[in-house]
Amino acid sequence: MSRGESGSYASTRSMSFNLGDGPANALALSKDNSHVVVAGRNVFKILSIEEDCFVEKVNLRVGKNLNLNYSCNDVVWSILDENLIATGATNGAVVLWNLSKITRAKQEHVFADHQRTVHKVVFHPTDPFMLLSGSQDGTVKCFDLRVREAKLTFKSNSESVRDVQFLPKNNFSFTSVSENGSVQLWDVRKGGERPFLTFTAHSGPVFSCDWHPDSPNILATGGRDRAIKVWTVTNVASLEHSIATVASVGRIKWRPQRKNHIGSTSLVVDASVCVWDVRRPFVPFAAFEKHKDVATGIIWKSSPHIFLSTSKDCTVWQHVFRDATRPASKAMPQALAVNVRRGEIAQAVTTYQSDSAAPPRFPIFNRKTASLDEQFHMARSLFFTFEAGRLLRDGFRVECAERYTLIGKSAQELCDINSKIALSLNMKSVALVWEITKLFLNTRVTEPVPHIETTKVTVPTPNHVSQAPPKPKEDNEDHISDDDQNHSSSELESQDVLGEIASGLHMTQNLFMSAGPTYEFQINQEGPVLPAEAFQHRHEIREGSPPLHLEDCSPRDVDEAIETVAVENRTSYLKFKFVDPVPAFDFSESLTKALQFHAKEGDVQTAVCVWLVLSPLYKLPIERRVLEAWCYAYIELLQRNRLYAQAAVVIKHCGVLGHLSQESTSYLICCGKCGKPLTQKAGNFCDKCRKAVARCGVCHMTVTGLMSWCQGCGHGGHIEHLRKWFSGHKECPVGCGHVCHS
Amino acid sequence: MFVARGVKTDHKDLIHDVAFDYYGTRMATCSSDQTVRVWELDAQAGNWNCMANWKAHSGSVWKVTWANPEYGQVIATCSFDRTAAVWEEVVGEGSIGDRVSATHWVKRTTLVDSRTSVTDVKFAPRYLGLVLATCSADGFVRIYEAPDVMNLTQWSLQYEIPVKLSCSCIAWNPTYPRHFAPMIAVGIDESTPEVPKVMIYEFNENLRRWNRIESLKDITDPVNDLSFAPNLGRSHHLLGVATKDLKVVSLEPTMVEDDNQVPSSNKVTTRTIAQCSDHNSTVWRVAWNVTGTILASSGDDGCVRLWKGNYMGNWRCVSILRGDGTQATVEPTSAAASATSPVGSFGNSRFMKLGAAAALKQDVVWH
């Protein structure tokens, strides 16, 4: 009864049988494919293969004396005698079993010729009396079943033979594969002395080999080096294909009636049984993932659609191709990436291209089968890059980033400069924004906006006069009365450029600022909120860097009101003194909206740059969160374009991301004499040497700051001292004798 | 106007992923042929030259991703072989084929926690440190951290998030964190329509664990790819999702205002703001431009489409890019074959002739 034809294949289904007694090592089918024998260390059973299940027929592991002869590594069913089964036992015995025996124990004969475990037994395809066995002792033995003795011994060149197989359609030759990675071909007629061909197939042990059932001279080998290799073996062996598997290859078996397909099991890790197309060596054609542990044996049921496998999980499975998973169909067929910097897109798409360049002749017919089976191995990726130009860089111009001036001049001038830059790059709307900003600034100076007065609550106590940093802002004064106590402390002075900008700001304000009366007026206007805040002098220190000039840090209005800062305050005095309270057009709102619009369109560049230019004078009512995101995005854009200097300017002056410049910068120092790392606490004093690390060789004082030293002897000191010394000497000032100055 | 260039990659099987580095001057591709290739831009000619090529895994390499350059030249890969790996370029003699190069790539670690294929790997945004997220077909998202950024061989598994469904892709929310907690979106490729296909996880600073805060239920088809848009001060996040069609989902966190702490939103309101089926076929990949205004998608029709939301929030296809205009330069012999055969399909996807796709949109300037 042959169920292997594709006609009956449709009714066959995947099914399993739990052996229960232990993991199986091998299985073999009877000649008519109706029964399967499964063998392992603790299991030896014959199952009949029914329509939709396995049925246990015979348990061969019976008898009084269950010795190691019953512990099987391999099993084979005679092709010619359906009652004859041979097993290779773990103790080195080759055991014959006769199913026609009437007794319960079917053991017929034991060949105890091998010294160690027998890995493989195989019957001759045509001679019913010839049996081969390959063993861990490094020999292959040929048994004659008529005389019940080992006729020939073939000594391989290695310690262990893992697989043997007769050549198909050749009655006298067989191959053996061994643990040293070599494959040997033997002729039984020539005896056991020398193989007629030896070649190294794998780096590491070869565990399995299989001759192609139809194509002559095609041999597949599988080894621990995670490869299945396909060879054409004539007088020499030449490698045709090499399949890269996930794990060491345990067993391999060609798929019947398919020229290029081979099934494989893994020795470790991977529990699935894979069927490969040798022409596509990286992706399994089909995978069968029923087993829960590694499969140990596979055998095709003479049909390309059905095979059986055993596994260490103590089960036998009948697999049907219909139920296979197709790994290739799960694989991502495309790739896509946007190059953030260059406005470029990379794409990879799958295509099916035949190597012969011949288009499929009947693409309309059998497309379905063609697309899966025939085209499977032709899958390749085409890879393209698209330069989409400005489109993708939406809102970021390197030229702008490079040429914009954001600090160092009056805000109006900056606007002028940047507007021209934008115009020269044909960015009219951006240029317009700059123009509006300038206009806005002008109005701010002359025409204060009424609504702002409500915001100012910081107490301007002109009690402290600090020297103005030598940096004239606008067109005014030299004298600064720092109105905020805050700034009277070291904070402001300790800031560098940042501080200058900030105080520049104060100058502007103070120009218009008189003392007491204004203040009182403000109080009247502002109502009772003031006193509480009068005592909030210090900034809350946020992210390690004090906000530039947010004098008002009351938590109440962290988000919005705070952004309108001192400037407005002062301008409100201005109003009180010089200006009629005519409600002027409020640019701040529209300007804010303009910036928000640009940011939304991806143009954070404009948004951040305008904000930066404005910020010393006027804080637009933009949420801190939003501002941070803008600045962060813009800084990242700059960094991606390697515009580090520009990025540093933004970090420094944006006022919200000051901590970035304090991150990820660390330096480690160690003593130059003994190499011991210096702790922060001790400064430049080495604990081990009990000395200051850097001492001047001339004055013997500790050097702080710049130090110069000789790379030859390692002594050095203050640059000036050394310069003086070496103007008259050539030797080291320490007296070590080294001629430093040559 | 765009310029399409074919690049001969010499990958021997499908290319599954391509990634540009932070500066956009290097590119990494990975393939089923188990290798990774690193390319460098020839700035004058505009060509990409392969600078390194090595066997990275013993299975298909699904994804490749670059770390921020402050950690060195580091990439991570993940593979069918159940592992993810971290590679670093070191100075020292290496070779690409017969050429000798001054650097080579060294495997720094292998992350072996998954029992099944690792389907995606992504470095976290820079502010989180050197952190790597992987997701695998067995339904776990794993988050690793290298506590010492100078030592890439030490990675500790920080969190193992059971998603319980086969994950296909993962995306970090790149939003600057001070007002949002770290967030991850996970794509599911289960074929059963009932289960949610996109999960949103958020890190809770107080509980020190990742919580699922949302699962997008209106996406019913397996998700192939997803990507967060860079957030430029928006109050909501944008997530591009590649599934049967292209979706753009907005995630609006309901903020718990808290003065100085990072707010953990615990809840997001999701809204599908765009659903685009212009590809007329499965969409496989999505990618945002750096400002988060343009979304690129790649579909089974072989085209790259660029999408942009207008001021009304309507998303429109603004451009179609196709590589076949220059296919002849890629592989002259194959041009005929690939023109007649459908591009990229396995079984369930719909076929589309290349010519037909071009006819959909008239106003694209071809170069």
Interface residues (C-beta under 8 A of the other chain):
Chain A: R226 A244 T245 V246 A247 V269 R280 P281 F282 V283 R326 P327 A328 S329 K330 A331 M332 P333 Q334 A335 L336 A337 V338 N339 V340 R341 R342 G343 E344 I345 A346 Q347 A348 V349 T350 T351 Y352 Q353 S354 A357 A358 P359 P360 P363 S371 L372 Q375 A379 R380 S381 L382 F383 F384 T385 F386 E387 A388 G389 L391 L392 R393 D394 G395 F396 P555 V558 Q596 A599 K600 E601 G602 D603 V604 R625 V626 L627 E628 A629 W630 Y632 A633 E636 L637 Q639 R640 N641 R642 S664
Chain B: M1 F2 V3 A4 R5 G6 V7 K8 T9 H11 K12 D13 L14 I15 H16 D17 V18 A19 F20 Y22 Y23 G24 T25 M27 T29 S31 S32 D33 Q34 L41 G46 W48 S58 G59 S60 W62 E70 F80 D81 R82 T175 Y176 R178 H179 D189 N224 D225 P230 N231 L232 G233 R234 D259 W284 R285 V286 A287 W288 N289 V290 T291 G292 T293 I294 A296 S297 S298 G299 D300 G302 V304 L306 V318 S319 L321 G323 T326 Q327 V330 E331 T333 S334 A336 A337 S338 T340 S341 P342 V343 G344 S345 F346 G347 N348
